[in-house]
Amino acid sequence: MKLEKITRRRFLTGISFGLAAASAALVSVPVIGSILVPLFRRLPEVWRSVGHVDSFEVGKTVPVVFQNADPLPWAGVTANNAAWLRRVNETEFIAFAINCMHLGCPVTWLPDAELFMCPCHGGVYTKDGEVAAGPPPKALARHQVRVRNGEVEILTMSIPIA
Amino acid sequence: MFLRILKTTWAWIDSRLGISAVIVPMTTHRVPPDARWWYVFGSATLAAFLLQVVTGVLLAFSYVPSSGDAYAALQYLSHDAPFGRFLRGLHYFGASAMVLMVGVHALQVFLFGAYKFPRELNWITGVLLLGLTLGMGFTGQILRWDQTAVWSVVVGAEQAGRAPLAGEWIARLILGGGNIGGMTLSRFFALHVFVLPALIMGLVGAHLPLVLRNGISEPPKPGAPVDPTAYRQDYAALLEKTGRPFWPDAAWRDVVFAAGMVVVVVLCAFLLGPPELGNPPDPSIIHADPRPDWYLLWYFAVLALLPPATENVFIVFAPLAAGVALLVLPLLFPRGERHFSRRPWAVASVLTLLIMVGALWRAGGDSDWSPDFTAQPIPQKVVASTDPLVQHGAQLFFSKACIHCHAIEGNGGRRGPDLTDVSDRLTQEQITIRILNGATNMPAFGDILKPDEMKALTAFLESRRRYVTSGQQASGPTTPEGK
């Protein structure tokens, strides 16, 4: 190490780069943090009532509409979500996410054919959500359902990512 | 007197801004004389971008980047605001022009071998600009915040979700959480209005000086390969001998072409108008039929036609591989022949690309793979039978959803084979087996149809033959089995 190499000019260059890097690092904490922290947060799930038990006929599959877990005040209609709900018997319900497992488009229930069909690329599912035909890699995702005080309640969830 | 004041004022400004000293020499730098009309697409892309900046800023005056309110603002903009519809049209067709021009520019530069030494970085910054332009197209379509936009975000997130390890995080980053909601539109607004335009401006700020520094490539001649050791001297000598000032000898063509493009954009915006807004951005409206604007329609077709087994690899790595291939192209082939007559592989790859994208475009426009949910019951004229069994079968063909994918004399979807004359091709057993067991893209109906329904349906299909159906032309176009 040759001491005489550290001239005034080298010192100023070093301190300028050092200060610039330090201030950039300081600012990057909130920048990167605000992008990454939400990704590690657990997504909230809440039970949403979708109607009285008696309003659902046994054996029928119907669309139900509910709000996502934590709608922001300005979310408007975008906070809405839907599911396909089937009353299996007196006490049991099944709720399918509307998102096709291929690329997420909303599947349509065809009651006479007892099939779910996707409008985007033609994925088809049985009435139990199993893949019947087309590109979907897995069965339709299911919401948890429960009955509380005569109300059918659905547990919200994130859009299922295949 | 007045003229003298003007002159001294100009001299004062000029001495400070350095227009005569710096800008004028730049605009009059010498360029190869025979570039002509092939070289107008880059400047046209820039002109389209400037048009997008101006119309985009004006749209932002009325736009409300809030997931809950944007739709109402867009309705106002489209139907009530003075010039609103015209502005939206300009921005839409301006975007189309920019995508088109940047694509043609890239193809021209590739075919002319202009990406070779010393213009490798011109090409690389150009590839990044091409990617950013497509990114602007996608994010811009999202800002047209209707039902299609919402489902496009979902489809985009699902595609990103296929990436290994980080897939779900990227998907959540795109959605702004686990679902569509208040966060979603704001981030696409920030991307479309701040992040991507800033990147584009930065890269244009690199791309243009690179063009000045390395010069406009001279039109290629067969048998004159690029040799990095001699190229710069040869190029300087060429300019010395035959070069012309860029302004106005070459630039007038850029101006004429760009002006023509602007006129076309204005006419389209005025006569055709912007794409109509769809249903509100409410994810609980189940009947949706999302598809992208034309510049991504071919990719929509790719996603539909991929064999499911290759999907995960393809969706994630194909765009990545294509981007990397374009970026490293000039590093791999910096020297050699530039003229297309000596570069058969270059011509072949351009033709392949054009044919592939063209075919996918057509396929995307037809989108045969989408079931037709609007299909109506088969008309009596087509059923053309008084047999109650056949009649019942025709009803079942509709109610059991066969019709969403199969057409009979033009009634029905095109996802599956046309069944207008199915019994010319298949025996009754074959028909029955196919219905009971299904196929890759057809569900098995064994558990869905009762025996008497099965009998009626096969009786109906049995009656579908070329010469026995209704009086009119019976044989529709047939598609291959098990598509």
Contacts between the chains, C-beta under 8 A, distances in Angstrom:
chain1	res1	chain2	res2	distance
A	35	B	173	7.4
A	38	B	172	7.6
A	38	B	177	7.2
A	39	B	169	4.9
A	39	B	172	5.7
A	39	B	173	6.5
A	43	B	177	6.8
A	43	B	178	4.1
A	63	B	284	7.9
A	63	B	286	5.6
A	65	B	284	4.3
A	66	B	284	8.0
A	68	B	178	7.8
A	68	B	179	4.7
A	68	B	181	5.9
A	69	B	178	7.6
A	69	B	179	7.9
A	71	B	181	6.4
A	71	B	182	6.9
A	72	B	67	7.8
A	72	B	181	6.2
A	72	B	182	3.0
A	72	B	183	6.9
A	73	B	182	7.4
A	74	B	66	4.6
A	74	B	67	6.5
A	74	B	68	4.8
A	74	B	69	6.8
A	74	B	182	5.2
A	75	B	67	5.3
A	75	B	68	5.3
A	75	B	181	4.8
A	75	B	182	3.7
A	76	B	66	7.6
A	76	B	67	6.1
A	76	B	68	2.2
A	76	B	69	6.5
A	76	B	71	7.9
A	77	B	68	6.8
A	77	B	71	7.9
A	77	B	280	5.6
A	77	B	281	6.4
A	77	B	282	3.9
A	77	B	284	7.8
A	78	B	67	4.3
A	78	B	68	6.3
A	78	B	150	6.9
A	78	B	180	5.2
A	78	B	181	5.6
A	78	B	182	7.0
A	78	B	184	6.7
A	78	B	185	7.6
A	78	B	281	5.4
A	78	B	282	7.0
A	78	B	283	6.6
A	79	B	68	7.9
A	79	B	181	5.6
A	79	B	182	7.2
A	80	B	282	5.2
A	80	B	283	5.8
A	80	B	284	3.9
A	81	B	179	6.4
A	81	B	283	5.7
A	81	B	284	5.8
A	82	B	283	6.9
A	82	B	284	3.9
A	82	B	285	7.9
A	82	B	286	5.7
A	98	B	286	6.1
A	99	B	154	7.0
A	99	B	158	8.0
A	102	B	158	7.7
A	103	B	154	7.7
A	103	B	155	4.6
A	103	B	158	4.6
A	103	B	159	6.6
A	103	B	303	6.6
A	104	B	151	7.4
A	104	B	154	4.1
A	104	B	155	5.6
A	104	B	157	6.9
A	104	B	158	4.1
A	105	B	151	5.9
A	105	B	154	7.3
A	105	B	155	6.7
A	105	B	288	6.6
A	105	B	290	6.5
A	106	B	151	7.2
A	106	B	283	7.7
A	106	B	286	4.9
A	106	B	287	7.7
A	106	B	288	5.4
A	107	B	286	8.0
A	108	B	286	6.3
A	108	B	287	6.6
A	108	B	373	6.4
A	110	B	401	4.6
A	110	B	404	7.6
A	112	B	399	4.1
A	112	B	400	5.9
A	112	B	401	7.1
A	113	B	399	7.2
A	113	B	400	4.6
A	113	B	401	3.5
A	113	B	445	8.0
A	113	B	448	6.3
A	114	B	448	5.4
A	115	B	401	6.0
A	115	B	443	5.9
A	115	B	448	7.4
A	117	B	371	5.4
A	117	B	373	7.7
A	117	B	401	6.9
A	117	B	404	6.5
A	118	B	371	7.9
A	119	B	287	7.6
A	119	B	288	6.5
A	119	B	289	5.1
A	119	B	370	5.8
A	119	B	371	6.6
A	119	B	373	6.4
A	120	B	155	7.3
A	120	B	289	7.9
A	120	B	290	6.8
A	120	B	304	7.6
A	120	B	370	6.6
A	121	B	303	6.8
A	121	B	304	4.4
A	121	B	369	5.4
A	121	B	370	7.1
A	122	B	304	7.9
A	122	B	369	5.0
A	122	B	370	6.3
A	122	B	371	5.3
A	122	B	405	6.9
A	122	B	415	4.9
A	122	B	441	6.6
A	124	B	442	7.8
A	124	B	443	4.7
A	126	B	443	7.2
A	126	B	447	7.9
A	132	B	438	7.0
A	132	B	443	3.4
A	132	B	444	6.9
A	133	B	438	5.9
A	133	B	439	7.3
A	133	B	440	6.8
A	133	B	441	5.1
A	133	B	442	5.1
A	133	B	443	4.4
A	134	B	440	7.9
A	134	B	441	5.3
A	135	B	304	7.8
A	135	B	306	7.6
A	135	B	308	4.8
A	135	B	311	7.1
A	137	B	308	6.6
A	137	B	311	7.3
A	157	B	178	7.3
A	158	B	172	7.7
A	158	B	177	7.7
A	158	B	178	2.8
A	158	B	179	6.0
A	159	B	154	6.2
A	159	B	157	7.0
A	159	B	158	7.8
A	159	B	171	7.8
A	159	B	175	6.8
A	159	B	178	6.5
A	159	B	179	5.6
A	159	B	180	7.6
A	161	B	157	7.1
A	161	B	158	6.3
A	161	B	161	3.5
A	161	B	167	6.6
A	161	B	168	5.1
A	161	B	171	4.8
A	162	B	158	6.3
A	162	B	161	6.3
A	162	B	162	6.8
